[in-house]
Amino acid sequence: MTMYRLGIAFACAALLAGCAASPRGPQTGMRSEMLKPIAKPGDVVATELAFARAAGEKGRWAAFREYAADTGVMFVPEMVNAQSWLKRRAEPTTPLVWEPYEVWSSCDGSIGVTRGGWRSDTKKGWFTTVWQRQDDGSYRWLLDHGDEDAKTPPPPEMIEAHVAECPKLPWPPAQTLNVAAPGNGEFFGGASDDGTLRWGGRVDNWGGRIVTIDVFNGTEFQRVLHQTIAPPVKD
């Protein structure tokens, strides 16, 4: 797994360049197979920053709807389809700001994962988002989750970027890549097109959940995130 450091200025420049160069909507005749299978963690960071900016300009749930994939899931605390749950949802009155601290990308760039921190007027916490590259080259999120945590550190000076190692043939069969841990509850997960980044987890019957991220380092999968959220406290 290869690591880079992205400056905040670089990420902002990438965001501005993307806004200037991208049309509103897919280009005519563009096909997914025309996209080069290459990792671009800077594009994932730029999308996360645009997502956060849209929340400030349009409203939190409006931004979540805009940047969610059709199959994107979130937790309330049960797992729900984001687009369905967000329909006609009233906008929160408390503003929320966030920014990425770290990003992982599959070798082919089809999946990216951001980890970062959020804050409101009175609280702060962390988040993790799984991003999928779309047919037009943009990214939309497949999974978004986080939690309140007063110990969440401030933003770093540099965003750490990690890219999975490209696989060497023969590649393990796809069915061996995602192994669910035993337990009760609802399981979820997936993998990049090239199989070098995979995510998964489960939501238990009481609303707690586990989310894991594994990245191929050239010889084996390395677990880079293992996040556990306790069930909500009942009144």
N, C-alpha and C positions, 0 to 999 in steps of 0.2 A: 504494500500500500504506500503510495507516494503522498507526501505532505507538502503543502505550500502555505504561504502566509499572504493573505489579501489585505492590503491597506484599506481603511475606510474610504479614503479619497478615491481609490481605484474602484471600489464597489459603487460609489455614487456616480462616478464617471460612466461606468458600465450601465447603470440605470438610465442616465440621461441619454446615452447613445442609443439604448434600446428604444426609448420613447421616441426619439427622432427618426429612427430608421424603420420602425415597424408600422404597418398600416393598421387601420381599425378593422380587423376581421381577416380571415384567411385569404391568401392570394389565389387567384384563379389558376387551376391546374397544378397546384402544389401537391405533392404526394409524399407520404411518410417515408417511402423507400429512397427518396432523393436526399434525405437528411444524412449527413455523414455521422456514423456512429462514433462520436468522440465526446469525451468528458469536458464539460464547460462549467465548473463549479462557480465561476464568476457570474454566469447567467442565472444560476439558482439563487445566489445571494442577491442579485439585482431584482429578481422577482419577489423575494421575501421583503426587500425594502419597499418595492412598489406596493405590495400588499399592505404593509404597515402604513404607508402614506395614504393609500386609498381609505383606510379606516378613519384617519383623521379628517379627510376631506368629504367623504360620502357617508360615514357611519360604519360602525364595526360590523354589523350583520350584512350590510350592503357589500362591504369588501369581502367578507367571507363567502357570500354567494358568488361574487364575481370571479374569485380565484379558486373556487372549489371545482374539482372534476365532477362529472355526473355521478360517479360511484364513490365520491369522497365520503369519509365517515368521521364523526366527532363523537364526543362522550358527554352525556348530560345527567347522570353519570352512565346510564346504559348506552350502548353503541347505537347510533342512529345514522341514517343517510342524511348528509348535511343539507343538500338542496331541499329535500322534503321538510326537514325540521325547521329550516330557516324561512320557509315561505310565510309571508305575512307576519313574521316575528317582529315585535316592536323593538326599536333601537334602544340599547342601554343608554341611560342618562350619564353614566360615569365614563369619561374618556379613558382609553387604554392605548398605551404606546408600547412598541416592542422593537427589537432588533436582533439579528443573528450574531452569535458568538463563534460558531463553528459550522462547517459544511462537509458532507461526504457525498461523493458521486460514484456511480458505477463506472466501469471502464468505458462503456459505450455512451454514457450520458443520458440513458433513458430514465434513470431514477436518481434523484438527489434527496438528501436529508439535511435539514437545518435544525440546529439547536441554539436556543437563545434565551433572553430574558425579557420579561414584560413588567410594566409598572402602571399603577393608577395613582390617584391623589393620596390614597391611604394604604395601598397594598403593593406587593411585588411578588414575582414568581418566575417560573421558567416554562418553556414550551419546546416541543419537538414537532416538526412538520415533515411529512414524506411527500415529495414532489415528483410528478410524472411528466415527461416531455410529450407534448401533443403533436398531432400531424403537421401543424403549422410552425413547429419549433418552439412554441411558448411552453411554459410550465404551469400546471395546475395541481393543487394538492389532493392527495388520496387519503391522507390521515393527518389530523391535527389534534394534539392533546397537550396538556400541561397541568400545572398545579401551583397553588400559592405556596411560597416559601420565603420567609423573611430573611433567610441566609443566602438568597440568590446574589452572586457577586455582580459588581458593576460591569459594563461592557469592556472588553479588552481593547487595547490599542490596535491590534491586528486580528483579523478573522482567520482562524486556522482552516485550511482547506485540504481535504484528503481525497485521493482518487484510488479506486480499487485497481489492483494489478489485472492486466488482461489475461484471460485464460489461455492455456496451451492445450491443444488437442492431445488425447481425447478428453472431453469434458464429462464430468459425472452425469448420469441420467437425471433429468429434471425432477423426477419423483423423489430423489434422495436429498434434494436441497432444502426442503421445508419439513422439519420434523417438529411436531407440536409437543409441548411438554404435557405430561398427564395432569389431569385436574378437571374440576367441574366448571362449566361456564361456556361462553361463546368465543370461539377462536376466530382470528383474522390474520391476514398476512399476504405476502406476495414477494416477487423478485423482479429484478431488472430483466430486460430482454436478453442480456448476455449472461445472466445468472451470477454476476459478481457482487451484487448487493441485494440483501433480502431483509425483510422486516416481518414482524409477527407479534403475536401476543394473545391475550385472552381477557375477557371481562367476566368476573365471577358473578355468582348469583346475588351477591350483596352490593354490587356496584364498584368494587375494587377492580383494578386492572394492572396488567403487566405489559410493557412494550419493549421489544428488543430490536436491535439493529446489528446485522452481521455483514462484514466487508471482507472480500477475498484479498489475501495479502501475497498471493503467488504460490503458496503451498497449502494453505488451509483458510477457513473462515475465522476471522477475529471478531469477537463481540465488542463493539465499540460503545454501545449503549444498552443498559439494562435498567429500566425505570419501573418502579412499583408505586402505585397510588392506592392508599387505603380506602376502604368503603367510606362513604359519607356518614357523618355522625347523625343519628336520628334524634330528633327533639324528644 
